[in-house]
Structures are given as C-alpha cells and as structure tokens.
Amino acid sequence: MAGLTSKRQLFLDHVGQTSTYPLMLEIDRAEGIHIYDTAGKRYYDLNSGISVSSLGHRHPQVVAAIKAQLDKHMHTMVYGEHVQAPQIEYAELLTAQLDASLNSIYYLNSGSEVLEAAMKLAKRATGRYEIISASGAYHGSTQGAEVLRSDHDYSRAFLPLIPGVRHIDFNNLEDLEKISCRTAAVIVEPVQAESGVIPPDPTYLKALRERCTYTKTLMVLDEIQTGFGRTGALFAHQKYGVVPDMMCIGKAMGGGMPIGGLVADRELLGKFTRFPDLGHITTFGGHPVVCAAAKATLEVLLSAEYISEVAQKEAYIHKTLQHPIVKEVRSSGLMMAVELTKRKYLKHVVGKAFEEGALIDYFLFNNRSFRLAPPLIYTMRELEAAMTVLLKALDYAEKKYN
Ligand SMILES: Cc1ncc(COP(=O)(O)O)c(C=O)c1O
C-alpha cells in the first residue's frame, strides 16, 4: 500500500506529534496568500501560520534578503560577540519606530524564549520575584512561559514549574490592586489571542501602565501575535496609547523565519551583561540570515500600505460574516475571532472550509470561535473570494447540523 510508505505515514511514525488529531495537510509549496498541497490543491491561508506570515509566503523582498545574506555569511559566533550588519541594521530600523525608551533589542529564536528572558530580566532588575500575568493568557510552552498561563489543566502534568506567579483577570480594573511593590513584572498581551481575541477595554492598558509605574513594577507587553501590523498599527501598544518597559516580539518578525526579540531600554537590557556577566546567552539568537529577513519584512511593512489598509479589511470581514450561526466577530485589526452561536458548529465550519480550500483554525482557550488572521497582503478581491468560501462553510454547518 502506498499509504504505508507515504510522507504522511512517515510523518506520523517519525516526527514528534503535538496532538492526536493533526491536520495532515501535506505541503508542497506556498506563495503569497496561498498554500498548495502535494495533490495540487490550493488553499487560502487565513491564519498566516498563527500570525506569522503577515506578508504572505515567500515575499520576494524577504527571499532576496535571505539569499543575499546567505552569499555573505551565516553563523559565525554565538550571539553578542561579533558585530554583524544584519543585527545592527534591524535594531536601528526597529527602534526608530518606537518610543525613545524602547531603544535596544536582545535577539532570541522564538516567542517562548523571549518571555523567559523577560522574566529573568525583571527579577534581576527589580530584585523582586513575583510575576503577574492575566488569566486566559498564552505566552509559550517553556517552563517559564507555561507558568504564566492560568489554565492548570495544561500545566498540571508538568509541575512543579516556577514559583511566584499570580494571575489577574484581564480587563478587570479592580484586580490591578494585586500589583504591588513586591511585583517584579506584569506580563500581558495587549490583545489576548488564545482566549479568542479579547481586545483591551479603552482604559485598561493605561490603568495598568499607571499601576506599574506607581509600584515600580515592570510592564511587559507580549506583542508576539499583535506585532508587525496585525492590529492596524505597527505594534498594538501604539494603537492603545501606552509604552511598556519591555516588549516581546516574534512570529511575524522574521517574515516566515524563526526569530524573537526582547525590546527595552538599553540600561535595562544591560542588566544581562553584568552581575553576573553573560546573564543570558544564546547560540543562534540574532542569526544573520534571519535578521536580514526580519529587516526586509519591516522595510516592506513600513513602505507598503498594508498596515493602513488593515481597518478597511477588518470592516469588510465584519460586514461579510453576518450569518445566522455567527454570534459575533471580535477583532483588533486583522486579528479576529468568529464566535458561533453553538459550539457544535465549530468543527464542521473548520472542516468544511478546509475541504473547500480555506485554512482557518481553532483557539487554545475558546471552543466556540475560529481564528482569522489572514496575511495583511490580501487584496479586497482576494478577501472577497476567501470570504465566499467561509460563507459556504457556515451555510453548510447551519443546514447540516442545525
Ligand atoms: C502571545 C504569544 N506569546 C508567546 C508565544 C510563544 O511563541 P513561540 O511559539 O514562538 O515560542 C505565542 C505563541 O503562540 C503567543 O501567541
């Protein structure tokens, strides 16, 4: 049987699995807003690989930057030792877009690693150890990032994790009182992603900022999903009018390549360099090829109209997805959750969309909503075509499973 030796079977046999129900989409190639399977079927990517491919797949400028850097050099020495143009140029370009206090970046390889670094730095800088995160948050799967999530059903199997972490309810102003002069850092997503896109109430992030300033607690914003134009501003904190002490970035940063960064004031980041020196080190963080990709990604975002067009596309999706089984569409820009009237519809909508050629996905902590985070490069016409597929999937679920 061909199936026994197929790539799919080998994938199940030899590649570590994350769940018992993998999607099993066998990828051949991806270009722009489309992913193609090995049978030649074309899918609209409406998730961007969980908010990564904001410029779509294989953006020509990103690919060109990668190739150019490959022709110069790849890894030469662990992060922090050699002076490498791609790291410097990216840091200069990124920090020029930010508040003057966010003037320095520590490069890492993934989002979770950035959260780990932020937690360590907060302890080192404040001499405190309590860290507060919000219920319903997801910040990654390493032990430090894992302990920030409030859902103990997930973390129970991995106990003991790291002591000293407490949770507050997102958007609850009274809960901010729990932040005290014992708190090293408060870590929140400006828009909660995995709870099914929960934007901040208008006053929430400002009140959080004030409380952190008052208690001399470091305010850490996890912009790993919200960053790089996803919410309609380059970074969500700019949209919501606050400046964090540290910003965590990743996902879309590398234009499809793996990279993360902890952004803060250079004096704060400098705490990693002394007492102890080499307080945080990484072999591959700031890899030159990946930094070149990140720089090209940011250049495209800054020069094209994609970010300014986000609001128009967001409004279009809201208007189009009015449907009897859609309860509400929550969004901050093109970070969107479509909540269905009944939970039972969800898997049928996701399954039918897949069958019809559109990739949507579930959330970690919301079993009534599906995720929409399309690449920002969709034209209105392409969006119209993709929404037609989604509406078909919604119709199907309504008729068949009512
Ligand atoms: C808000 C947020 N923070 C951190 C992470 C962890 O990033 P990574 O998977 O790159 O470790 C994720 C991943 O989904 C995320 O959504």
Ligand as a Chemical Component Dictionary entry (heavy atoms), coordinates in Angstrom:
data_LIG
# 
_chem_comp.id                   LIG 
_chem_comp.type                 NON-POLYMER 
_chem_comp.pdbx_formal_charge   0 
_chem_comp.three_letter_code    LIG 
# 
loop_
_chem_comp_atom.comp_id 
_chem_comp_atom.atom_id 
_chem_comp_atom.alt_atom_id 
_chem_comp_atom.type_symbol 
_chem_comp_atom.charge 
_chem_comp_atom.model_Cartn_x 
_chem_comp_atom.model_Cartn_y 
_chem_comp_atom.model_Cartn_z 
_chem_comp_atom.pdbx_ordinal 
LIG C1 C1 C 0 1.076 35.794 22.587 1  
LIG C2 C2 C 0 2.097 34.709 22.433 2  
LIG N1 N1 N 0 3.213 34.761 23.162 3  
LIG C3 C3 C 0 4.182 33.821 23.057 4  
LIG C4 C4 C 0 4.019 32.747 22.201 5  
LIG C5 C5 C 0 5.093 31.694 22.117 6  
LIG O1 O1 O 0 5.797 31.839 20.939 7  
LIG P1 P1 P 0 6.634 30.597 20.344 8  
LIG O2 O2 O 0 5.629 29.578 19.903 9  
LIG O3 O3 O 0 7.390 31.212 19.193 10 
LIG O4 O4 O 0 7.520 30.110 21.419 11 
LIG C6 C6 C 0 2.873 32.654 21.428 12 
LIG C7 C7 C 0 2.680 31.527 20.503 13 
LIG O5 O5 O 0 1.629 31.243 20.011 14 
LIG C8 C8 C 0 1.871 33.657 21.554 15 
LIG O6 O6 O 0 0.748 33.606 20.851 16 
# 
loop_
_chem_comp_bond.comp_id 
_chem_comp_bond.atom_id_1 
_chem_comp_bond.atom_id_2 
_chem_comp_bond.value_order 
_chem_comp_bond.pdbx_ordinal 
LIG C1 C2 SING 1  
LIG C2 N1 SING 2  
LIG C2 C8 DOUB 3  
LIG N1 C3 DOUB 4  
LIG C3 C4 SING 5  
LIG C4 C5 SING 6  
LIG C4 C6 DOUB 7  
LIG C5 O1 SING 8  
LIG O1 P1 SING 9  
LIG P1 O2 DOUB 10 
LIG P1 O3 SING 11 
LIG P1 O4 SING 12 
LIG C6 C7 SING 13 
LIG C6 C8 SING 14 
LIG C7 O5 DOUB 15 
LIG C8 O6 SING 16 
# 
